[in-house]
């Protein structure tokens, strides 16, 4: 018997409350996995429109009990069904008896072994394991008469779900153990050892293998015939059998399958010898000499050549800008003039201001004389040329800085569904960000990045072979022997992280993880792999995923995202209770997300021909789901200015193969942007996407490789400039005046706040909230006064250090210790002697669960307030308001701040402040 229908496994608190609210009757209940204690459960019960949550904890002997207040004897039960049955009776300590179970929705069998390319077979799983990752027991009411051996086999099967590479059979085997094992046992007792039901289960599980072997056999036989000795004209012709005509209706039994496997084994073992013998005979027959092939040595590292840019100065004057990165100078010369009119050393360049209203315009602010700065505006032929100029100046600043540790690094992220075929010999266009979309200019394309992160799906190469191929490709292109930080694989989904040799010592705390989201979440043909690490003091996370395929499976893809978000084990273990998207300074998420375009295929093709991508992006499923706050909350994505990357005809990029003929009929795969790269960073950090596009000359797969490059600000392990004295050290302190929170919940639980940060020695905790109201159904308003909020003392009091730190806050229920939402606050803008206001959103398990505002200040001792400008802070953005006077002193404006948007999860206000759920964002656009 499967798990009890009221057990909803690992759904979130928000989803549980929504299900109970939909049921609507007092006494409705369900059970889910606890979010705060591994192996425990949460009993959620609806009474008077509020959800009450009780923790069910296991003891040392595995007995389950509802958590009670101190002094009350807990009732223990052997399993969940017994516990639920007991609490269905009145007067058992709950607010109301358990009356109406809220049943779990039955999931349809997932057939996406790989629907888009037809290489995978059809898998059906009718039974899934009840526990899921992290659950320690097989749940469900025991079947009457189930033998001890059956229970042992169930336990062994569950253990194998997480470790066996053959986990694709788990669904079939769970079905067999649940329903047919007893029948085979009975037959065995009566002297029939054939195990008929096991044979039937194996035949069902191996259907896809039959088809794969048929195609493999056909290819091997064809190749073998190529190298057979010539057949005499009088010899009888060999009978040729195609895979589809091997027999009129081949019986799908194990004997036939074993014969096929034996044939494949024989062909594979003899084919190499046959080919070798044939080639040796050809060489001796024609007296051929085989030349030795010597590998070309990699190019030696060369200094970056001087780059020239044609620009306009003012309205009519034309000039040339010569950027010499190696010598650290920018030379300005009039058009046609052989000698520079002015040469500016890099240490005299004060600021570079990019105009937002004119993407090809930039202002250069520099020192000309003591106490006098000048500025000049330059207009480049294109925005791409302007970006190349800015990148070269940034690189020049970095190379000539006296810093021991970098402030700024470049990160390359690439994703490619390889279509189960080997890659071409050269990946140059992919690794140098050239092709379609926002691409690198030729002047900067071959500047090596500090970190390369390569994600692939349907990658048929071996792990070591793929890594060495990437390293060799980069060595050929960049003349740098990149080091491997991490490799993580899940079947054909792979992620590789490579860094420059000089950065290897800066990498620490490397973690890897993977999550299966295929059939019953036990198949690894779909899922994700992830890597996280620290680069000096900055935390990075990278996730490469392959989500469910098919235009109609948007909800399934959303669920895949949620499962990955919840199950990937990355980053600092102390932050394990926080949403994955909050654990890292910078998180990059990419892969074959498989979201499609909701438009008729002919209309899509017409828009692609006219390069009308905006019309297509308006019906892009990923964009639509993000607008609904279903997935990738508060993530960013670069502008898409390249055509859909799927589904091309292999061998060409001229046409899309949108029709696929299958035994069940024709399937339409509309051209879509399946392959995407998104990111999310902590507030007030520096990250700029410099390119986002796809290649146009790698044609081995039906997907085009996608790339994005980023300029990322990083922090170093801070060393105080002031040596400690003999007296007591002055302390910085973080003080709170008040915090107000609104959470989306039907609970009335009292809450507390947990404070986490790398700048704190340990996590801190507030007292219980001092005010509470629930005037709006489904929302709980909480408040804390200064008396109930802790004063936090960072481990270092220096302004330069504190300006790079962030606080992570979690709102937790007093009774359940489960999170109602988490958020991140940047300390930089809170440093002041006066309290500063902050506003932010709350997240939990990928969902927006509320909002928080408050007043706080970060006080820094007077003698610790020195700081320095970061290398990335000298480039800023400015709207063009008026033409500056040439050679006039300037005072550049600070970068523009983005307007804050109101959380979509909060209900729309009826009229201003009358709606308490809107009070935080009153007056904010």
C-alpha positions in Angstrom: 0.0 0.0 0.0 1.3 3.4 -0.9 1.9 6.2 1.6 -1.3 7.5 3.3 -3.0 10.2 1.2 -2.9 12.8 4.0 0.9 12.6 4.0 2.2 15.3 1.5 5.9 14.5 1.8 8.1 17.7 1.5 5.6 20.4 0.4 6.3 23.8 1.8 4.5 25.5 4.7 2.9 27.9 2.3 1.6 25.2 0.0 0.2 23.3 3.1 -1.7 26.3 4.3 -3.1 27.0 0.8 -4.4 23.4 0.6 -6.0 23.7 4.0 -7.5 27.1 3.2 -9.0 25.5 0.0 -10.5 22.7 2.1 -12.0 25.3 4.4 -13.5 23.1 7.2 -12.5 23.1 10.8 -10.7 19.8 11.5 -9.0 19.6 8.0 -5.5 18.3 8.4 -2.4 17.0 6.5 1.1 15.9 7.4 4.3 17.1 5.7 8.0 16.8 6.4 9.4 19.1 9.0 11.6 21.9 7.6 13.5 22.4 10.8 14.3 18.8 12.0 15.4 16.0 9.7 13.3 12.9 10.0 10.5 14.7 11.8 7.1 15.8 10.5 4.7 18.7 10.8 1.0 18.1 11.5 -1.0 21.1 10.0 -4.6 21.5 11.3 -7.2 24.1 10.3 -9.4 25.6 13.0 -11.3 28.9 12.9 -9.6 30.0 9.7 -6.1 29.6 11.2 -3.6 26.9 10.7 -2.1 25.3 13.8 1.2 23.4 13.3 2.4 20.6 15.6 5.8 19.0 15.4 5.9 15.2 15.3 9.3 14.0 16.5 10.9 10.6 16.5 12.7 9.4 19.7 15.8 7.2 19.9 13.8 4.1 19.4 12.0 5.5 16.3 8.7 6.0 18.1 6.7 9.1 17.1 5.1 11.7 19.3 3.5 15.1 19.0 5.8 17.7 20.7 4.3 18.9 24.0 5.1 21.6 26.5 7.4 20.8 29.3 5.8 18.6 32.0 3.1 16.9 29.9 3.7 13.2 29.1 4.0 12.6 25.3 2.0 9.8 23.7 4.2 7.5 21.6 3.2 5.6 18.4 5.0 3.1 16.2 4.1 4.9 12.9 2.2 7.9 11.5 -1.1 6.1 10.7 -1.4 5.0 14.4 -0.6 8.5 15.6 -3.1 10.1 13.2 -5.8 7.5 14.2 -5.4 8.3 17.9 -5.7 12.1 17.4 -8.8 11.7 15.4 -10.5 11.2 18.8 -11.5 14.2 20.9 -9.7 15.5 24.0 -6.2 14.7 22.9 -4.6 18.1 23.4 -5.1 19.5 19.9 -7.3 22.6 19.2 -9.7 20.2 17.5 -9.7 16.5 16.6 -8.4 15.5 13.2 -11.6 15.2 11.2 -11.1 15.7 7.5 -7.8 14.5 5.8 -6.7 16.7 2.9 -5.6 14.2 0.3 -2.4 14.4 -1.8 -3.0 15.0 -5.5 -2.1 12.0 -7.5 0.8 12.7 -9.9 0.5 11.5 -13.5 3.3 9.3 -14.7 6.1 11.4 -16.1 7.2 10.3 -19.6 10.0 12.8 -20.1 12.9 10.5 -20.3 13.8 12.7 -23.1 10.8 13.6 -25.2 12.5 16.3 -27.3 15.0 14.1 -29.1 13.4 10.7 -28.8 16.6 9.0 -27.7 15.2 8.0 -24.3 12.6 5.4 -23.8 9.2 5.6 -22.3 9.3 5.2 -18.5 6.2 4.8 -16.3 6.4 4.8 -12.5 3.1 4.1 -10.8 4.5 3.9 -7.2 7.0 6.2 -5.6 8.9 6.1 -2.3 7.1 7.9 0.4 10.1 9.3 2.3 12.0 11.2 -0.3 15.5 12.5 0.4 16.0 13.1 4.1 13.1 10.8 5.3 14.3 7.9 7.3 11.4 5.5 7.1 9.1 3.9 4.5 5.8 5.5 5.3 2.3 4.1 4.8 0.0 1.6 6.5 1.5 -1.9 6.5 -0.1 -4.4 4.2 -1.9 -7.2 6.1 0.2 -10.3 5.9 3.4 -8.6 4.6 6.2 -10.9 5.5 9.4 -9.9 7.3 11.4 -10.6 4.1 9.2 -8.2 2.2 9.8 -5.4 4.7 13.6 -6.0 4.5 13.4 -5.8 0.7 11.5 -2.5 1.0 14.2 -1.1 3.2 17.0 -2.2 0.9 15.2 -0.7 -2.1 14.9 2.7 -0.4 18.6 2.7 0.4 19.4 2.0 -3.2 17.3 4.9 -4.5 20.1 7.4 -3.6 23.1 5.4 -4.4 22.5 3.0 -7.3 23.2 4.1 -10.8 20.3 1.7 -11.8 17.8 3.9 -10.0 15.6 4.1 -13.2 14.2 0.7 -12.2 13.1 1.8 -8.8 9.6 2.8 -9.8 9.0 -0.7 -11.4 10.6 -2.5 -8.5 8.5 -0.5 -5.9 5.4 -1.6 -7.8 6.6 -5.2 -7.8 7.4 -5.2 -4.1 4.1 -3.5 -3.2 1.7 -5.7 -5.3 3.3 -8.8 -6.8 6.1 -10.1 -4.5 3.5 -11.9 -2.4 2.2 -13.7 -5.5 5.6 -14.9 -6.5 6.2 -16.1 -2.9 3.0 -18.0 -2.9 3.9 -19.6 -6.3 7.3 -20.5 -4.9 5.7 -22.2 -1.9 3.6 -24.4 -4.3 6.7 -25.5 -6.2 6.7 -23.0 -9.1 10.1 -21.3 -9.2 9.5 -19.3 -12.4 8.8 -15.9 -10.7 6.4 -14.9 -13.4 5.5 -11.5 -11.9 9.2 -10.5 -11.6 9.8 -11.4 -15.2 6.8 -9.3 -16.2 8.2 -6.3 -14.2 11.6 -6.7 -15.8 10.2 -6.9 -19.3 8.2 -3.7 -18.7 11.3 -2.0 -17.4 13.4 -3.1 -20.4 11.1 -2.0 -23.2 13.2 1.1 -23.9 16.3 -1.1 -23.9 14.9 -3.3 -26.6 14.6 -0.3 -29.0 18.0 1.1 -28.1 19.7 -2.2 -28.7 17.9 -2.6 -32.1 19.3 0.7 -33.3 22.7 0.0 -31.9 22.8 -3.5 -33.5 21.8 -2.0 -36.9 24.7 0.5 -36.7 27.2 -2.1 -35.6 26.2 -4.6 -38.3 26.4 -1.9 -41.0 29.9 -0.9 -39.8 31.0 -4.5 -39.7 29.9 -5.1 -43.3 31.9 -2.1 -44.5 35.1 -3.9 -43.4 34.1 -7.4 -44.5 36.1 -9.0 -47.3 34.6 -8.5 -50.8 31.9 -11.0 -51.6 32.2 -13.1 -54.7 29.5 -12.3 -57.3 28.5 -16.0 -57.3 28.1 -16.0 -53.5 24.6 -15.8 -52.2 23.7 -12.4 -50.9 23.5 -12.0 -47.1 20.2 -11.4 -45.6 19.9 -7.9 -44.3 17.4 -7.3 -41.5 16.6 -3.7 -40.5 15.8 -3.0 -36.9 12.2 -2.4 -37.7 11.9 -5.7 -39.6 13.9 -8.2 -37.4 10.6 -10.1 -37.0 7.0 -9.2 -37.7 6.1 -8.8 -34.0 9.2 -9.6 -31.8 8.2 -11.0 -28.5 9.3 -8.7 -25.7 10.7 -11.4 -23.4 13.9 -11.7 -21.5 15.3 -14.4 -23.7 15.2 -12.2 -26.8 16.8 -9.4 -24.9 19.6 -11.6 -23.7 20.2 -12.8 -27.2 20.5 -9.2 -28.4 22.9 -8.3 -25.7 25.0 -11.3 -26.5 25.1 -10.2 -30.2 26.1 -6.6 -29.2 28.9 -8.0 -27.0 30.2 -10.2 -29.8 30.1 -7.3 -32.3 31.9 -4.9 -30.0 34.6 -7.3 -29.0 35.4 -8.3 -32.6 34.8 -5.0 -34.4 38.1 -3.4 -33.4 40.1 -6.4 -34.5 38.2 -6.5 -37.8 38.9 -2.8 -38.6 42.5 -3.1 -37.6 43.1 -6.1 -39.8 41.3 -4.4 -42.7 43.4 -1.3 -42.4 46.7 -3.2 -42.1 45.8 -5.2 -45.2 45.1 -1.9 -47.1 48.4 -0.4 -46.0 50.5 -3.4 -47.1 48.5 -3.9 -50.3 49.1 -0.3 -51.5 52.5 0.2 -49.9 51.2 3.2 -47.9 53.3 5.0 -45.3 51.5 6.4 -42.2 52.9 9.8 -41.3 53.4 10.5 -37.6 51.2 13.2 -36.3 52.8 15.6 -33.9 50.6 17.7 -31.7 51.1 21.4 -32.3 52.5 23.2 -29.3 50.2 25.7 -27.6 50.9 29.3 -28.5 53.1 31.2 -26.1 51.4 33.8 -24.0 51.6 37.2 -25.7 51.2 40.7 -24.3 47.9 42.3 -25.3 48.4 44.5 -28.4 47.6 48.2 -28.4 44.0 48.6 -29.4 42.7 51.6 -31.5 39.2 53.0 -31.4 37.7 55.5 -33.9 35.6 58.0 -32.0 33.8 61.4 -32.3 34.8 64.2 -29.9 32.1 66.8 -29.7 29.7 67.0 -32.7 32.0 66.9 -35.7 35.6 66.2 -34.7 36.9 62.7 -35.2 39.7 61.2 -33.2 41.5 57.9 -32.3 41.8 56.4 -28.9 44.9 54.2 -28.4 44.7 51.9 -25.4 47.9 50.3 -24.3 47.1 48.0 -21.4 50.7 46.9 -20.9 52.2 50.4 -20.5 49.0 51.7 -18.8 48.2 54.7 -21.0 45.4 56.1 -23.1 46.5 58.2 -26.1 44.2 60.7 -27.9 45.1 61.7 -31.4 43.3 63.6 -34.1 42.2 61.7 -37.2 45.1 61.5 -39.7 47.6 62.7 -37.1 50.6 60.5 -36.6 51.5 61.6 -33.1 49.1 61.6 -30.1 47.7 64.9 -29.0 47.5 63.8 -25.4 48.6 60.8 -23.4 46.8 60.0 -20.1 48.5 57.6 -17.6 46.1 55.1 -16.0 46.7 56.6 -12.5 45.5 60.0 -13.7 42.1 58.5 -14.9 39.6 59.3 -12.1 36.4 58.1 -13.5 34.6 56.6 -16.5 31.0 57.5 -16.9 28.7 55.5 -19.2 25.7 57.3 -20.6 22.4 55.3 -20.4 20.5 57.4 -22.9 23.2 56.9 -25.6 24.7 53.5 -25.3 27.7 54.4 -27.5 28.8 57.4 -25.4 31.3 57.6 -22.6 32.8 60.4 -20.5 36.4 60.2 -19.3 37.4 62.2 -16.2 41.1 62.6 -15.6 43.7 64.7 -13.8 45.5 67.2 -16.0 47.0 69.6 -13.5 47.1 69.6 -9.7 43.8 70.4 -8.2 42.1 70.4 -11.6 40.2 67.6 -13.3 39.0 67.6 -16.9 36.5 65.5 -18.8 36.0 64.6 -22.4 33.1 62.9 -24.1 33.7 60.2 -26.8 31.1 58.6 -29.1 32.0 55.2 -30.4 30.6 53.6 -33.6 28.6 51.1 -31.5 27.7 50.2 -27.9 29.9 47.0 -28.3 32.9 49.2 -29.1 32.2 51.3 -26.1 32.0 48.2 -23.8 35.3 46.9 -25.3 37.0 50.2 -24.5 35.7 50.2 -20.9 36.8 46.6 -20.4 40.3 47.4 -21.6 40.5 50.3 -19.2 39.2 48.1 -16.4 41.8 45.5 -17.2 44.5 48.2 -17.3 43.5 49.4 -13.9 43.6 45.9 -12.5 47.0 45.1 -14.0 48.6 48.3 -12.7 47.0 48.3 -9.3 49.2 47.7 -6.2 46.6 45.4 -4.6 47.7 42.0 -3.3 44.2 40.7 -3.8 41.7 41.5 -6.6 38.6 43.6 -6.2 37.2 42.5 -9.5 37.2 39.3 -11.5 35.6 38.1 -14.7 33.4 35.0 -14.8 32.4 33.1 -17.9 29.3 30.9 -17.8 28.3 28.6 -20.7 25.5 26.1 -21.1 25.0 23.6 -24.0 22.7 20.6 -24.5 25.0 18.5 -26.6 22.3 16.2 -27.9 24.2 13.0 -27.0 26.8 13.6 -29.8 30.5 14.4 -29.5 31.5 18.0 -29.7 33.3 19.5 -32.7 37.1 19.8 -32.7 36.9 23.5 -31.8 34.8 25.3 -29.2 36.5 28.7 -29.9 33.3 30.6 -30.7 31.6 29.4 -27.5 34.5 29.9 -25.2 35.3 33.4 -26.6 31.6 34.6 -26.6 31.3 35.1 -30.3 28.2 34.5 -32.5 24.7 36.1 -32.1 23.3 38.4 -29.5 25.3 40.6 -27.2 28.8 39.3 -28.0 32.3 40.2 -27.2 34.1 42.6 -29.5 37.1 41.2 -31.3 39.4 43.4 -29.3 38.4 41.8 -26.1 37.2 38.3 -27.1 40.5 36.6 -26.4 41.1 38.2 -23.0 41.1 35.3 -20.6 38.5 35.1 -17.9 39.4 34.4 -14.3 36.8 31.7 -13.9 35.1 29.5 -16.5 32.0 27.5 -15.5 30.8 25.1 -18.2 27.4 23.4 -17.9 26.3 20.7 -20.3 23.3 18.4 -20.7 23.1 15.2 -22.7 26.9 15.0 -22.7 28.0 11.6 -23.8 31.7 12.1 -23.2 33.4 10.6 -20.2 34.0 12.9 -17.2 37.8 13.0 -17.5 37.7 13.2 -21.3 35.4 16.2 -21.2 37.4 18.1 -18.6 40.7 17.5 -20.4 39.0 18.6 -23.7 37.9 21.9 -22.1 41.3 22.5 -20.6 43.1 21.8 -23.9 40.6 24.1 -25.7 41.3 27.0 -23.3 45.1 26.4 -23.4 45.0 26.7 -27.2 42.9 29.8 -27.1 44.4 31.6 -24.1 47.8 30.0 -23.5 46.8 29.4 -19.9 46.8 26.0 -18.2 43.5 26.4 -16.2 43.1 24.4 -13.0 40.1 22.3 -12.1 38.1 23.5 -9.1 35.3 21.0 -9.3 33.5 18.6 -11.5 30.0 17.3 -10.7 28.0 14.9 -12.8 24.5 13.4 -12.8 24.3 11.0 -15.7 24.8 13.2 -18.7 24.4 16.5 -16.8 27.8 17.9 -16.0 29.3 21.1 -14.5 33.0 22.0 -14.7 34.6 24.9 -12.9 38.1 26.1 -14.1 40.2 28.9 -12.7 43.4 30.7 -13.6 46.5 29.1 -11.8 47.1 32.3 -9.8 43.6 32.1 -8.3 43.8 28.5 -7.1 45.0 29.5 -3.7 42.1 31.9 -3.3 39.5 29.1 -3.7 38.3 27.3 -0.6 35.2 25.6 0.9 34.3 23.8 -2.3 31.1 21.9 -2.2 29.2 19.9 -4.9 25.8 18.4 -5.0 23.2 16.9 -7.4 19.4 16.4 -7.5 17.4 14.0 -9.6 14.1 15.2 -10.9 13.3 12.5 -13.5 10.6 9.9 -13.0 9.6 9.8 -9.3 12.6 12.0 -8.6 14.8 8.9 -8.9 15.9 9.2 -12.6 18.9 11.3 -13.3 18.1 12.1 -16.9 16.6 15.3 -15.6 17.8 17.2 -12.6 20.7 19.5 -11.6 24.3 19.6 -10.5 25.8 22.4 -8.4 29.1 23.7 -7.2 29.8 26.3 -4.5 33.0 27.8 -3.1 34.6 30.9 -1.6 36.8 33.2 -3.7 38.7 34.9 -0.8 35.8 36.5 1.1 33.0 36.2 -1.6 30.7 33.2 -1.9 29.8 31.8 -5.3 27.1 29.2 -6.3 26.6 27.7 -9.7 23.7 25.4 -10.7 23.4 23.6 -14.0 20.0 22.0 -14.6 18.0 20.0 -17.2 14.3 20.4 -16.6 11.3 18.5 -17.9 10.7 18.8 -21.7 7.5 19.4 -23.6 5.5 22.6 -24.3 2.7 21.5 -22.0 4.9 20.7 -18.9 5.3 24.3 -17.6 4.0 23.3 -14.1 6.4 20.2 -14.1 9.3 22.5 -14.9 8.3 24.8 -12.0 8.2 21.8 -9.7 11.6 20.7 -10.9 13.0 24.1 -10.0 11.4 24.0 -6.6 12.8 20.5 -6.0 16.3 21.5 -7.0 16.1 24.7 -4.8 15.1 22.7 -1.8 17.4 19.6 -2.3 20.7 21.0 -3.4 23.2 20.9 -0.6 25.6 23.7 -1.2 27.3 26.5 0.7 27.9 27.0 4.4 26.1 24.3 6.4 25.3 26.9 9.0 23.1 28.6 6.4 21.3 25.4 5.5 17.9 26.6 6.8 18.1 29.6 4.5 16.7 29.7 0.9 19.4 28.6 -1.5 19.2 31.9 -3.3 20.2 33.8 -0.2 23.2 31.6 0.8 25.7 33.1 -1.7 27.0 36.5 -2.6 26.5 35.6 -6.2 24.4 32.7 -7.5 24.3 31.7 -11.2 21.6 29.3 -12.5 21.7 28.0 -16.0 21.1 25.0 -18.2 18.4 23.6 -20.5 15.5 25.0 -18.6 13.2 23.7 -21.4 10.6 26.5 -21.2 8.9 27.0 -24.6 7.1 29.7 -26.6 3.3 29.7 -26.3 2.6 30.7 -30.0 1.8 28.9 -33.2 4.9 27.5 -34.8 4.4 29.4 -38.1 4.0 32.7 -36.3 7.1 32.0 -34.4 9.1 31.3 -37.6 7.8 34.5 -39.1 8.9 36.6 -36.1 12.4 34.9 -36.2 12.8 35.7 -39.8 12.1 39.3 -39.1 14.2 39.3 -35.9 11.1 40.4 -34.0 12.3 38.8 -30.7 10.2 41.1 -28.4 7.0 39.6 -29.7 8.4 36.1 -28.9 9.7 37.0 -25.5 6.2 38.2 -24.5 5.0 34.6 -24.9 8.1 33.0 -23.4 7.0 30.6 -20.7 10.0 31.4 -18.4 9.2 35.1 -18.6 5.5 34.5 -17.9 6.2 32.2 -14.9 8.7 34.7 -13.5 6.1 37.5 -13.8 3.7 35.3 -11.8 6.4 34.8 -9.2 6.4 31.1 -9.8 10.1 30.6 -10.4 13.4 32.5 -10.2 12.2 35.3 -7.8 14.4 38.4 -8.0 16.8 36.7 -10.5 18.2 38.8 -13.3 18.8 37.8 -17.0 20.6 39.6 -19.7 18.7 41.0 -22.7 18.0 38.4 -25.3 18.9 39.6 -28.7 19.7 36.2 -30.3 17.3 33.8 -32.0 15.8 30.7 -30.2 18.5 28.2 -29.5 16.3 25.1 -30.0 15.3 23.0 -32.1 17.7 23.3 -35.0 18.4 20.8 -37.8 21.7 19.1 -36.9 24.5 20.1 -39.2 23.1 23.5 -39.9 21.8 26.7 -38.3 19.7 27.6 -41.3 16.4 26.0 -40.3 14.5 24.6 -37.3 13.3 21.0 -37.1 10.0 21.6 -35.3 8.3 18.4 -36.5 9.1 15.1 -34.9 7.5 11.9 -36.0 7.0 9.3 -33.2 5.1 6.0 -33.0 2.4 7.9 -31.2 2.1 10.5 -34.0 3.7 13.8 -34.9 5.0 16.0 -32.1 5.7 19.7 -32.5 8.7 21.2 -30.8 8.4 24.9 -31.4 11.6 26.9 -31.6 12.3 28.2 -28.1 14.9 29.8 -25.8 15.3 26.6 -23.8 18.9 27.4 -22.9 19.2 30.2 -20.4 21.6 31.9 -17.9 20.3 33.8 -14.9 21.8 35.2 -11.7 21.0 36.6 -8.3 23.3 38.6 -6.1 23.2 40.1 -2.6 22.1 43.7 -2.5 24.7 46.5 -3.0 27.2 44.1 -4.6 28.8 44.6 -8.0 27.9 42.3 -10.9 27.6 43.4 -14.6 26.7 41.1 -17.5 29.0 42.1 -20.4 27.7 39.5 -22.9 24.8 37.1 -23.5 24.4 35.2 -26.7 24.8 32.0 -28.6 27.1 30.6 -31.2 26.2 30.3 -34.9 28.8 27.8 -36.1 28.6 24.8 -33.7 26.0 22.6 -35.3 26.5 19.0 -33.9 23.5 19.3 -31.6 19.9 20.5 -32.1 20.7 23.2 -29.4 23.1 26.1 -29.9 25.6 26.7 -27.1 24.8 29.8 -25.0 27.3 32.0 -23.2 27.3 34.9 -20.7 30.3 36.8 -19.2 30.2 38.8 -16.0 32.3 41.4 -14.2 32.0 40.6 -10.5 33.2 42.5 -7.5 34.9 40.3 -4.8 36.2 40.9 -1.3 39.4 39.7 0.2 40.1 38.3 3.7 40.3 41.6 5.5 43.4 42.5 7.5 43.1 45.5 9.8 45.5 48.3 9.0 45.7 49.4 12.6 47.7 47.1 14.9 45.9 46.1 18.1 47.0 48.1 21.1 47.4 47.1 24.7 44.0 48.6 25.8 40.5 47.2 25.0 39.6 47.4 21.3 36.7 49.7 20.3 33.7 47.8 19.0 31.4 48.4 16.2 27.8 47.6 16.9 24.6 47.0 15.0 21.6 48.5 16.8 17.9 48.0 15.9 15.2 50.5 16.8 12.3 48.5 15.5 11.3 45.8 13.0 7.9 45.2 11.4 7.1 42.1 9.4 4.2 40.9 7.4 4.2 37.2 6.5 1.8 35.3 4.3 0.4 32.7 6.7 -2.8 31.5 8.3 -1.0 30.8 11.6 -1.1 32.9 14.8 2.2 31.6 16.1 4.5 33.8 18.0 7.8 34.4 16.2 11.5 35.3 16.8 14.2 36.5 14.4 17.5 34.7 13.9 20.5 36.9 12.7 23.3 35.3 10.7 26.4 36.9 9.2 30.1 36.1 8.4 30.9 39.2 10.5 29.4 37.6 13.7 31.0 35.0 15.8 27.8 33.1 16.0 24.1 33.4 15.2 22.0 35.6 17.4 18.3 35.4 18.3 15.7 38.0 19.2 13.0 37.7 21.8 9.4 37.0 20.8 7.5 39.6 18.8 5.9 42.3 21.0 2.9 43.1 18.7 0.8 40.9 16.5 -2.3 41.3 14.4 -4.1 39.5 11.6 -6.6 42.0 10.2 -6.2 40.8 6.7 -7.1 37.0 6.2 -4.0 35.0 5.2 -1.5 37.6 6.5 0.1 38.0 9.9 1.6 41.3 11.0 4.4 41.1 13.6 6.4 43.8 15.4 9.6 43.9 17.6 10.7 46.9 19.7 14.3 47.7 20.4 14.1 46.1 23.8 13.5 42.7 22.3 16.1 43.0 19.5 19.8 42.1 20.2 22.7 44.5 19.8 25.1 42.7 17.4 28.9 43.2 17.7 30.9 42.4 14.5 34.2 40.6 14.9 36.0 43.6 13.3 35.1 47.3 13.7 36.6 48.7 10.5 34.4 50.6 8.0 36.2 49.1 5.0 35.4 45.6 6.3 31.8 46.3 7.4 30.8 47.9 4.1 31.2 44.5 2.4 29.1 42.5 4.9 25.5 41.4 4.8 23.0 40.2 7.4 20.8 37.2 6.8 17.5 37.3 8.9 15.1 34.5 9.3 11.6 34.8 10.9 10.8 31.6 12.8 7.8 30.3 14.7 8.4 29.8 18.4 6.6 26.5 18.6 7.7 24.9 15.3 11.1 26.6 14.8 10.2 26.6 11.1 11.0 29.6 8.9 8.2 31.9 7.7 10.7 33.7 5.5 14.3 34.9 5.1 15.9 38.1 3.8 19.3 39.8 3.2 20.3 43.3 4.3 23.4 45.1 3.1 25.2 46.8 5.9 27.0 49.4 3.7 24.0 51.8 3.5 23.2 51.3 7.2 26.5 52.6 8.5 25.7 55.9 10.2 25.3 57.5 13.6 21.6 57.9 12.9 19.1 55.1 12.4 18.5 54.3 8.7 15.3 52.7 7.3 15.4 49.5 5.4 12.8 47.6 3.4 13.1 44.1 1.9 11.2 41.0 0.8 11.0 37.7 2.6 11.7 34.4 0.7 11.3 30.8 1.6 11.9 27.8 -0.6 11.8 29.9 -3.7 8.5 31.6 -2.8 7.9 35.2 -1.8 6.4 34.9 1.7 6.1 38.5 2.9 8.1 41.7 3.6 10.1 43.4 6.3 10.9 47.0 7.2 12.7 48.6 10.1 15.2 51.1 11.5 18.8 50.2 12.3 22.2 51.7 12.4 25.8 50.4 12.2 28.1 52.4 14.4 31.8 52.4 13.6 34.5 53.8 15.9 36.0 57.1 14.8 39.5 55.7 14.3 38.2 52.8 12.1 36.4 54.8 9.5 39.0 54.9 6.8 38.2 53.1 3.5 39.3 53.0 -0.1 37.7 53.1 -3.5 37.2 49.7 -5.2 38.5 49.2 -8.7 34.9 48.8 -10.0 33.7 51.9 -8.4 35.4 54.3 -10.8 33.0 53.3 -13.6 29.5 54.7 -13.2 26.3 55.3 -15.1 24.7 58.7 -15.8 21.7 59.9 -17.7 22.5 62.6 -20.2 20.9 65.9 -19.2 23.0 68.6 -20.7 26.1 68.8 -22.9 29.1 69.5 -20.8 31.5 72.3 -21.6 34.6 70.8 -23.2 37.6 70.7 -20.8 35.5 72.0 -17.9 35.9 70.6 -14.4 33.2 68.1 -13.6 31.6 66.5 -10.6 30.1 63.2 -11.7 26.7 62.2 -10.2 26.4 59.0 -8.2 25.0 56.0 -10.0 21.3 55.9 -10.4 19.3 53.8 -7.9 16.7 51.5 -9.1 13.2 52.1 -7.9 11.8 49.6 -5.5 8.9 47.5 -6.5 6.1 46.2 -4.3 6.0 42.5 -3.6 3.5 40.7 -5.8 2.6 38.3 -3.0 0.9 41.1 -1.0 -2.8 41.8 -1.7 -3.6 44.9 -3.7 -4.5 47.8 -1.4 -8.1 49.0 -1.3 -7.1 52.6 -0.7 -3.7 53.5 0.7 -3.1 52.9 4.3 -6.5 51.3 5.0 -5.0 47.9 4.1 -2.5 46.8 6.8 -0.8 44.4 4.4 0.3 47.3 2.3 1.5 49.6 5.1 5.2 48.9 4.5 5.2 50.0 0.9 2.9 53.0 1.2 4.1 55.7 -1.2 6.7 53.6 -2.8 6.3 53.3 -6.6 
